[in-house]
Amino acid sequence: MIRVMLVDDQELLRAGFRMVLGAQPDIEVVAEAGDGAAALEILKTTEVDVVLMDVRMPGMDGVEATRHVDGPKVLILTTFDLDEYAFAAVRAGAAGFLLKDVPPADLVNAIKVVHAGDSVVSPATLRRMLDRFAAQLPADAPLASAAGELTPREREVLLMVARGLSNMEIAARLEVAEATVKTHLGRVLAKLGLRDRAQVVVFAYEAGLVVPSHRPKV
């Protein structure tokens, strides 16, 4: 059973999500909150696997709340896919974002994907966000230095993920099995202390390994 928490200041929206998720045999809505601060208080005493977090709320918004969530995966809810707040939330550790008018089936699938340890922001979509907000990402020398711990092949995989390629596409380009790509990506995540593909893309931009034109830094 996947335990979900709904965090949104619009009660009607929470009711809609609760109705959709309540119909799923393997998902249970265990808590709700109207703002980030209230959500963090509830999380102190409630076991939650996935948090659906509105990005814009009065008081503590979803970005700030996401920074303080420890344990549960966070899915950000936003009204449009190039929202600067949604971008900031991904940088803060969210596993991805969903549009508020997401089809029910996609909402359910996103929760399951995140619970399984992956992200639901496609690298291509996140890359568009990074292009738009790249001015906020000055190159970080310590991050670039951390990338030096990667093997040449691991660095190749990191850059391809940052460009938006899927594991299957990376495997085709490198002429290796998809399982091999997953192994390399797992090592990249472990060495750099990253959680998922979304954070790999952000890391590549923040470290200056990828520039807004999508060309890797040489």
TORTI-969640 format. One record per residue: residue in one letter; y negated, x negated, z negated of N, C-alpha, C in turn. Coordinates in Angstrom, 1 decimal, m for minus. Example, Ala and Ser with C-alpha at 12.3 -4.5 7.8 and 13.67 -1.06 7.14 Angstrom:
TORTI-969640
aa;n_v;n_u;n_w;ca_v;ca_u;ca_w;c_v;c_u;c_w
a;5.7;m13.2;m7.8;4.5;m12.3;m7.8;3.3;m13.2;m7.8;
s;2.2;m12.8;m7.1;1.1;m13.7;m7.1;0.0;m12.9;m7.9;
end
This chain:
TORTI-969640
aa;n_v;n_u;n_w;ca_v;ca_u;ca_w;c_v;c_u;c_w
m;1.2;m0.8;0.0;0.0;0.0;0.0;m1.2;m0.9;0.0;
i;m2.1;m0.6;0.9;m3.4;m1.4;1.0;m4.5;m0.6;0.3;
r;m5.0;m1.3;m0.8;m6.0;m0.6;m1.6;m7.4;m0.9;m1.1;
v;m8.2;0.2;m0.8;m9.5;0.0;m0.1;m10.6;0.5;m1.0;
m;m11.7;m0.1;m0.9;m12.9;0.3;m1.6;m14.0;0.6;m0.6;
l;m14.7;1.8;m0.7;m15.8;2.2;0.2;m17.1;1.9;m0.5;
v;m18.0;1.1;0.2;m19.3;0.8;m0.4;m20.3;1.2;0.6;
d;m21.1;2.3;0.4;m22.1;2.8;1.3;m23.0;3.8;0.5;
d;m24.3;3.7;0.8;m25.2;4.6;0.1;m25.2;6.0;0.7;
q;m24.5;6.2;1.8;m24.4;7.5;2.4;m23.1;8.2;2.0;
e;m23.2;9.1;1.1;m22.0;9.8;0.6;m21.2;10.5;1.7;
l;m21.9;11.1;2.7;m21.2;11.7;3.7;m20.4;10.8;4.6;
l;m20.9;9.6;4.8;m20.1;8.6;5.5;m18.9;8.2;4.8;
r;m19.0;8.0;3.5;m17.9;7.7;2.6;m16.8;8.8;2.7;
a;m17.3;10.0;2.7;m16.3;11.1;2.7;m15.5;11.1;4.0;
g;m16.2;10.8;5.1;m15.5;10.7;6.4;m14.5;9.6;6.4;
f;m14.8;8.5;5.9;m13.9;7.4;5.9;m12.7;7.7;5.0;
r;m13.0;8.3;3.8;m12.0;8.7;2.9;m11.0;9.6;3.5;
m;m11.5;10.6;4.3;m10.6;11.5;4.9;m9.7;10.9;5.9;
v;m10.2;9.9;6.7;m9.4;9.2;7.7;m8.4;8.4;7.0;
l;m8.8;7.6;6.0;m7.9;6.7;5.4;m6.9;7.4;4.5;
g;m7.3;8.5;4.0;m6.4;9.3;3.1;m5.2;9.9;3.9;
a;m5.3;9.9;5.2;m4.2;10.4;6.0;m3.2;9.3;6.3;
q;m3.5;8.1;5.9;m2.5;7.0;6.2;m1.5;6.8;5.1;
p;m0.3;6.7;5.4;0.7;6.5;4.4;0.7;5.2;3.6;
d;0.1;4.2;4.3;0.1;2.8;3.7;m1.3;2.4;3.3;
i;m2.3;3.3;3.2;m3.7;2.9;2.8;m4.1;3.9;1.7;
e;m4.7;3.4;0.7;m5.2;4.2;m0.4;m6.7;3.8;m0.8;
v;m7.6;4.8;m0.8;m8.9;4.5;m1.3;m8.9;4.6;m2.8;
v;m9.2;3.5;m3.4;m9.0;3.4;m4.9;m10.4;3.4;m5.6;
a;m11.5;3.2;m4.8;m12.8;3.1;m5.5;m13.9;3.3;m4.4;
e;m15.1;3.7;m4.9;m16.3;3.9;m4.1;m17.5;3.5;m4.9;
a;m18.5;3.1;m4.1;m19.8;2.7;m4.7;m20.9;2.9;m3.7;
g;m22.1;3.2;m4.3;m23.3;3.4;m3.5;m24.2;2.3;m3.2;
d;m23.9;1.1;m3.8;m24.7;m0.1;m3.5;m23.9;m1.3;m3.9;
g;m24.3;m2.5;m3.6;m23.6;m3.7;m3.8;m23.4;m4.0;m5.3;
a;m24.4;m3.8;m6.1;m24.3;m4.1;m7.5;m23.2;m3.3;m8.2;
a;m23.2;m2.0;m7.9;m22.2;m1.1;m8.4;m20.8;m1.5;m8.0;
a;m20.7;m1.9;m6.7;m19.4;m2.4;m6.2;m18.9;m3.6;m7.0;
l;m19.7;m4.5;m7.2;m19.3;m5.7;m8.0;m18.8;m5.4;m9.4;
e;m19.5;m4.4;m10.0;m19.1;m4.0;m11.4;m17.7;m3.4;m11.3;
i;m17.5;m2.5;m10.3;m16.2;m1.8;m10.2;m15.1;m2.8;m9.9;
l;m15.4;m3.8;m9.1;m14.4;m4.8;m8.7;m13.9;m5.7;m9.9;
k;m14.7;m5.7;m11.0;m14.3;m6.4;m12.2;m13.1;m5.8;m12.9;
t;m12.9;m4.5;m12.6;m11.8;m3.8;m13.3;m10.8;m3.0;m12.4;
t;m11.0;m3.2;m11.1;m10.2;m2.4;m10.2;m9.6;m3.4;m9.2;
e;m8.3;m3.2;m8.9;m7.6;m4.0;m8.0;m7.8;m3.5;m6.6;
v;m8.5;m4.3;m5.7;m8.8;m3.9;m4.3;m8.4;m5.0;m3.4;
d;m7.9;m4.6;m2.2;m7.4;m5.5;m1.2;m8.5;m5.7;m0.1;
v;m9.1;m4.6;0.3;m10.1;m4.6;1.4;m11.3;m3.8;1.0;
v;m12.5;m4.3;1.2;m13.8;m3.6;0.9;m14.5;m3.3;2.2;
l;m14.7;m2.0;2.4;m15.6;m1.6;3.5;m17.0;m1.6;3.0;
m;m17.8;m2.5;3.5;m19.1;m2.7;2.9;m20.3;m2.4;3.8;
d;m21.1;m1.4;3.5;m22.3;m1.2;4.3;m23.2;m2.4;4.2;
v;m23.9;m2.8;5.3;m24.7;m4.0;5.3;m26.1;m3.7;4.7;
r;m26.6;m2.5;5.0;m28.0;m2.2;4.6;m28.0;m1.1;3.5;
m;m28.3;m1.5;2.3;m28.3;m0.6;1.2;m29.4;m0.9;0.3;
p;m30.0;0.1;m0.4;m31.0;m0.1;m1.4;m30.5;m0.9;m2.6;
g;m31.3;m1.7;m3.2;m30.8;m2.5;m4.3;m30.2;m3.8;m3.7;
m;m29.0;m4.0;m4.2;m28.2;m5.2;m3.6;m27.6;m4.8;m2.3;
d;m27.9;m5.5;m1.2;m27.4;m5.1;0.1;m26.0;m5.7;0.3;
g;m25.4;m5.4;1.4;m24.0;m5.9;1.6;m23.8;m7.4;1.8;
v;m24.9;m8.0;2.3;m24.8;m9.5;2.4;m24.7;m10.2;1.1;
e;m25.6;m9.8;0.2;m25.6;m10.4;m1.2;m24.3;m10.1;m1.9;
a;m23.9;m8.8;m1.8;m22.7;m8.4;m2.5;m21.5;m9.2;m2.0;
t;m21.4;m9.4;m0.6;m20.3;m10.2;0.0;m20.2;m11.6;m0.6;
r;m21.4;m12.2;m0.8;m21.4;m13.6;m1.4;m20.7;m13.6;m2.8;
h;m20.6;m12.5;m3.5;m20.1;m12.5;m4.8;m18.7;m11.9;m4.9;
v;m18.2;m11.4;m3.8;m16.8;m10.8;m3.8;m15.8;m12.0;m3.8;
d;m14.9;m12.0;m4.7;m13.9;m13.0;m4.9;m12.5;m12.4;m4.8;
g;m11.8;m12.6;m3.8;m10.4;m12.0;m3.7;m10.3;m11.0;m2.5;
p;m10.8;m9.8;m2.7;m10.7;m8.8;m1.6;m11.3;m9.3;m0.3;
k;m10.8;m8.9;0.8;m11.4;m9.1;2.1;m12.5;m8.1;2.3;
v;m13.6;m8.5;3.0;m14.7;m7.7;3.2;m14.9;m7.4;4.7;
l;m15.0;m6.1;5.0;m15.3;m5.6;6.3;m16.7;m5.0;6.3;
i;m17.6;m5.5;7.0;m19.0;m5.0;7.0;m19.2;m3.9;8.0;
l;m19.9;m2.9;7.5;m20.2;m1.7;8.3;m21.6;m1.8;8.8;
t;m21.8;m1.6;10.1;m23.2;m1.7;10.7;m23.4;m0.7;11.8;
t;m24.6;m0.5;12.2;m24.9;0.5;13.2;m25.0;m0.1;14.6;
f;m25.2;m1.4;14.7;m25.2;m2.0;16.0;m24.6;m3.4;15.9;
d;m24.0;m3.9;17.0;m23.2;m5.1;16.9;m23.9;m6.4;16.9;
l;m25.2;m6.4;17.1;m26.0;m7.6;17.0;m27.0;m7.6;15.8;
d;m26.5;m6.9;14.7;m27.3;m6.8;13.5;m27.4;m8.1;12.8;
e;m28.6;m8.6;12.5;m28.8;m9.9;11.9;m28.2;m9.8;10.5;
y;m28.2;m8.7;9.8;m27.5;m8.6;8.5;m26.0;m8.7;8.6;
a;m25.4;m8.1;9.7;m24.0;m8.3;9.8;m23.6;m9.7;10.1;
f;m24.5;m10.4;10.9;m24.3;m11.8;11.1;m24.3;m12.6;9.8;
a;m25.3;m12.3;9.0;m25.5;m13.0;7.7;m24.3;m12.8;6.8;
a;m23.7;m11.6;6.9;m22.6;m11.2;6.1;m21.3;m12.0;6.5;
v;m21.2;m12.2;7.8;m20.0;m13.0;8.2;m20.2;m14.5;7.7;
r;m21.4;m15.0;7.8;m21.7;m16.3;7.3;m21.4;m16.3;5.8;
a;m21.6;m15.2;5.1;m21.4;m15.2;3.6;m19.9;m15.0;3.2;
g;m19.1;m14.8;4.2;m17.6;m14.7;3.9;m16.9;m13.5;4.4;
a;m17.6;m12.5;5.0;m17.0;m11.3;5.4;m16.0;m11.7;6.5;
a;m14.9;m10.9;6.6;m13.9;m11.2;7.6;m14.2;m10.6;8.9;
g;m15.3;m9.8;9.0;m15.7;m9.3;10.3;m16.6;m8.0;10.0;
f;m16.9;m7.3;11.1;m17.7;m6.1;10.9;m17.2;m5.1;11.9;
l;m17.6;m3.8;11.5;m17.2;m2.6;12.3;m18.5;m1.8;12.5;
l;m18.6;m1.2;13.6;m19.6;m0.2;13.8;m19.3;1.0;13.1;
k;m20.3;1.7;12.5;m20.1;2.9;11.7;m19.4;4.0;12.5;
d;m19.6;4.0;13.8;m19.0;5.1;14.6;m17.6;4.7;15.2;
v;m17.0;3.7;14.5;m15.7;3.2;15.0;m14.7;4.3;15.1;
p;m13.9;4.4;16.1;m12.8;5.4;16.2;m11.9;5.3;15.0;
p;m11.3;6.4;14.5;m10.4;6.3;13.4;m9.3;5.3;13.5;
a;m8.7;5.3;14.7;m7.5;4.4;14.9;m8.0;2.9;14.8;
d;m9.2;2.6;15.3;m9.7;1.2;15.2;m10.0;0.9;13.8;
l;m10.5;1.8;13.0;m10.8;1.6;11.6;m9.5;1.2;10.8;
v;m8.5;2.0;11.0;m7.2;1.8;10.3;m6.6;0.4;10.8;
n;m6.7;0.1;12.1;m6.1;m1.1;12.5;m6.9;m2.3;12.0;
a;m8.2;m2.2;11.9;m9.1;m3.3;11.4;m8.7;m3.6;9.9;
i;m8.5;m2.6;9.1;m8.2;m2.8;7.7;m6.8;m3.5;7.6;
k;m5.9;m3.1;8.5;m4.6;m3.8;8.4;m4.6;m5.2;8.9;
v;m5.4;m5.5;9.9;m5.6;m6.8;10.4;m6.2;m7.8;9.4;
v;m7.3;m7.3;8.7;m7.9;m8.1;7.7;m7.0;m8.3;6.5;
h;m6.3;m7.3;6.1;m5.4;m7.4;5.0;m4.3;m8.4;5.3;
a;m3.9;m8.6;6.6;m2.9;m9.5;7.0;m3.5;m11.0;7.0;
g;m4.8;m11.1;6.9;m5.4;m12.5;6.8;m6.1;m12.9;8.0;
d;m6.3;m12.0;9.0;m7.1;m12.4;10.2;m8.5;m11.8;10.1;
s;m9.3;m12.0;11.1;m10.6;m11.5;11.2;m10.7;m10.4;12.3;
v;m11.6;m9.5;12.2;m11.7;m8.5;13.2;m13.0;m8.6;14.1;
v;m13.7;m9.7;13.9;m14.8;m10.0;14.8;m14.2;m10.9;15.9;
s;m14.3;m10.4;17.1;m13.7;m11.3;18.2;m14.6;m12.5;18.3;
p;m14.1;m13.7;18.5;m14.9;m14.9;18.6;m16.0;m14.7;19.7;
a;m15.7;m14.0;20.8;m16.7;m13.8;21.8;m17.9;m13.0;21.3;
t;m17.6;m11.9;20.5;m18.7;m11.1;19.9;m19.5;m12.0;18.9;
l;m18.8;m12.7;18.1;m19.5;m13.5;17.1;m20.4;m14.6;17.8;
r;m19.9;m15.1;18.9;m20.6;m16.1;19.7;m21.9;m15.5;20.2;
r;m21.9;m14.3;20.6;m23.1;m13.6;21.1;m24.1;m13.5;19.9;
m;m23.6;m13.2;18.7;m24.5;m13.1;17.6;m25.1;m14.5;17.3;
l;m24.2;m15.5;17.4;m24.7;m16.9;17.1;m25.8;m17.3;18.1;
d;m25.6;m16.9;19.3;m26.6;m17.3;20.3;m27.9;m16.6;20.0;
r;m27.9;m15.4;19.5;m29.1;m14.7;19.2;m29.8;m15.3;18.0;
f;m29.0;m15.7;17.0;m29.6;m16.1;15.8;m29.5;m17.7;15.6;
a;m29.2;m18.4;16.7;m29.0;m19.8;16.6;m30.1;m20.6;15.9;
a;m31.3;m20.1;16.0;m32.5;m20.8;15.4;m32.3;m20.9;13.9;
q;m31.5;m20.1;13.3;m31.3;m20.1;11.9;m30.2;m21.1;11.5;
l;m29.7;m21.8;12.4;m28.5;m22.6;12.1;m28.8;m24.1;12.5;
p;m29.7;m24.8;11.7;m29.9;m26.2;12.0;m28.6;m27.0;11.8;
a;m28.4;m28.0;12.6;m27.2;m28.8;12.5;m27.1;m29.4;11.1;
d;m25.9;m29.3;10.5;m25.6;m29.7;9.2;m24.8;m31.0;9.2;
a;m25.3;m32.1;8.9;m24.6;m33.4;9.0;m23.4;m33.5;8.2;
p;m23.4;m33.0;6.9;m22.1;m33.0;6.1;m21.0;m32.2;6.8;
l;m21.4;m31.1;7.4;m20.3;m30.3;8.1;m19.8;m31.1;9.3;
a;m20.6;m31.7;10.0;m20.2;m32.5;11.2;m19.3;m33.6;10.7;
s;m19.6;m34.2;9.5;m18.8;m35.3;9.0;m17.4;m34.8;8.6;
a;m17.4;m33.6;8.1;m16.1;m32.9;7.7;m15.2;m32.7;8.9;
a;m15.8;m32.4;10.0;m15.0;m32.2;11.3;m14.4;m33.5;11.7;
g;m14.9;m34.7;11.2;m14.3;m35.9;11.6;m12.9;m36.1;11.0;
e;m12.5;m35.3;10.0;m11.2;m35.3;9.4;m10.1;m34.7;10.4;
l;m10.6;m34.0;11.4;m9.6;m33.4;12.3;m9.1;m34.4;13.3;
t;m7.8;m34.1;13.7;m7.3;m34.9;14.8;m7.9;m34.5;16.1;
p;m7.8;m35.3;17.2;m8.4;m34.9;18.5;m7.9;m33.6;18.9;
r;m6.6;m33.3;18.8;m6.1;m32.0;19.2;m6.6;m30.8;18.4;
e;m6.7;m31.1;17.0;m7.3;m30.0;16.2;m8.8;m29.7;16.5;
r;m9.5;m30.8;16.9;m10.9;m30.6;17.3;m11.0;m29.8;18.6;
e;m10.1;m30.1;19.5;m10.0;m29.3;20.7;m9.8;m27.8;20.5;
v;m8.9;m27.5;19.6;m8.6;m26.2;19.2;m9.8;m25.5;18.6;
l;m10.4;m26.2;17.7;m11.6;m25.7;17.0;m12.7;m25.3;18.0;
l;m13.0;m26.2;19.0;m14.0;m25.9;20.0;m13.7;m24.8;20.9;
m;m12.4;m24.7;21.2;m12.0;m23.5;22.1;m12.1;m22.2;21.3;
v;m11.7;m22.2;20.0;m11.9;m21.0;19.3;m13.4;m20.6;19.2;
a;m14.2;m21.7;19.0;m15.7;m21.4;18.9;m16.2;m20.9;20.3;
r;m15.6;m21.2;21.4;m16.0;m20.7;22.6;m15.5;m19.3;22.9;
g;m14.7;m18.8;22.0;m14.2;m17.4;22.1;m12.8;m17.2;22.7;
l;m12.1;m18.3;22.9;m10.8;m18.2;23.5;m9.7;m17.7;22.5;
s;m8.8;m17.0;22.9;m7.7;m16.5;22.1;m6.6;m17.6;22.0;
n;m5.7;m17.4;21.1;m4.6;m18.4;21.0;m3.8;m18.5;22.3;
m;m3.6;m17.4;22.9;m2.9;m17.4;24.2;m3.6;m18.2;25.3;
e;m4.9;m18.0;25.3;m5.7;m18.7;26.3;m5.8;m20.2;26.0;
i;m5.9;m20.6;24.7;m5.9;m22.0;24.3;m4.5;m22.6;24.7;
a;m3.4;m21.9;24.4;m2.1;m22.4;24.7;m2.0;m22.7;26.2;
a;m2.5;m21.8;27.0;m2.5;m22.0;28.5;m3.2;m23.3;28.9;
r;m4.4;m23.4;28.3;m5.3;m24.6;28.7;m4.7;m25.9;28.3;
l;m4.0;m25.9;27.1;m3.5;m27.1;26.5;m2.0;m27.3;27.0;
e;m1.5;m26.3;27.6;m0.1;m26.3;28.1;0.9;m26.6;27.0;
v;0.7;m25.8;25.9;1.6;m25.8;24.8;2.0;m24.4;24.4;
a;2.9;m24.3;23.5;3.3;m22.9;23.0;2.2;m22.3;22.1;
e;2.1;m21.0;22.2;1.1;m20.3;21.3;1.4;m20.6;19.8;
a;2.6;m20.8;19.5;3.0;m21.1;18.1;2.4;m22.4;17.7;
t;2.3;m23.4;18.6;1.7;m24.7;18.4;0.2;m24.6;18.1;
v;m0.4;m23.7;18.9;m1.9;m23.5;18.7;m2.1;m22.9;17.3;
k;m1.2;m22.0;16.9;m1.4;m21.4;15.5;m1.2;m22.4;14.5;
t;m0.3;m23.4;14.7;m0.1;m24.4;13.7;m1.4;m25.3;13.6;
h;m1.9;m25.7;14.8;m3.1;m26.5;14.8;m4.3;m25.8;14.1;
l;m4.4;m24.5;14.4;m5.5;m23.7;13.9;m5.4;m23.6;12.3;
g;m4.1;m23.4;11.9;m3.9;m23.4;10.5;m4.3;m24.7;9.8;
r;m4.1;m25.8;10.4;m4.5;m27.1;9.8;m6.0;m27.2;9.8;
v;m6.6;m26.7;10.9;m8.1;m26.7;10.9;m8.7;m25.9;9.8;
l;m8.1;m24.7;9.5;m8.6;m23.9;8.4;m8.4;m24.6;7.1;
a;m7.2;m25.2;6.9;m6.9;m25.9;5.6;m7.8;m27.1;5.4;
k;m8.0;m27.9;6.4;m8.8;m29.1;6.3;m10.3;m28.8;6.0;
l;m10.8;m27.8;6.6;m12.2;m27.5;6.5;m12.5;m26.4;5.5;
g;m11.5;m25.9;4.8;m11.7;m24.9;3.8;m12.2;m23.6;4.3;
l;m11.7;m23.2;5.5;m12.2;m22.0;6.1;m11.1;m20.9;6.0;
r;m11.5;m19.6;6.1;m10.6;m18.5;5.9;m10.0;m17.9;7.2;
d;m10.8;m17.9;8.2;m10.3;m17.2;9.4;m11.1;m17.7;10.7;
r;m10.8;m17.1;11.8;m11.4;m17.5;13.1;m12.9;m17.3;13.1;
a;m13.3;m16.3;12.4;m14.8;m16.0;12.4;m15.5;m17.2;11.7;
q;m15.0;m17.7;10.6;m15.6;m18.8;9.9;m15.5;m20.1;10.7;
v;m14.4;m20.2;11.6;m14.3;m21.4;12.4;m15.5;m21.4;13.4;
v;m15.8;m20.2;14.0;m16.9;m20.2;15.0;m18.3;m20.5;14.3;
v;m18.5;m19.9;13.1;m19.8;m20.2;12.4;m19.8;m21.7;12.1;
f;m18.7;m22.3;11.6;m18.7;m23.7;11.2;m19.1;m24.5;12.4;
a;m18.5;m24.3;13.6;m18.8;m25.1;14.8;m20.2;m25.1;15.1;
y;m20.9;m24.0;15.0;m22.3;m23.9;15.3;m23.1;m24.6;14.2;
e;m22.8;m24.4;12.9;m23.6;m25.0;11.8;m23.4;m26.5;11.8;
a;m22.2;m27.0;12.2;m22.0;m28.4;12.3;m22.6;m29.1;13.5;
g;m23.2;m28.2;14.4;m23.8;m28.8;15.6;m22.8;m29.2;16.6;
l;m21.5;m28.7;16.5;m20.5;m29.1;17.4;m20.6;m28.2;18.7;
v;m21.2;m27.1;18.6;m21.4;m26.2;19.7;m22.9;m25.8;19.7;
v;m23.5;m25.8;20.9;m24.9;m25.4;21.0;m25.0;m24.1;21.7;
p;m26.1;m23.4;21.6;m26.2;m22.0;22.1;m25.8;m21.8;23.5;
s;m25.8;m22.9;24.3;m25.4;m22.7;25.7;m23.9;m22.7;25.8;
h;m23.2;m22.8;24.7;m21.7;m22.9;24.6;m21.1;m24.2;25.0;
r;m22.0;m25.2;25.3;m21.4;m26.5;25.6;m21.1;m27.3;24.3;
p;m19.9;m27.9;24.2;m19.6;m28.6;23.0;m20.5;m29.9;22.9;
k;m20.9;m30.2;21.7;m21.7;m31.4;21.6;m20.9;m32.7;21.8;
v;m21.4;m33.7;22.5;m20.6;m34.9;22.8;m21.2;m36.0;22.1;
end
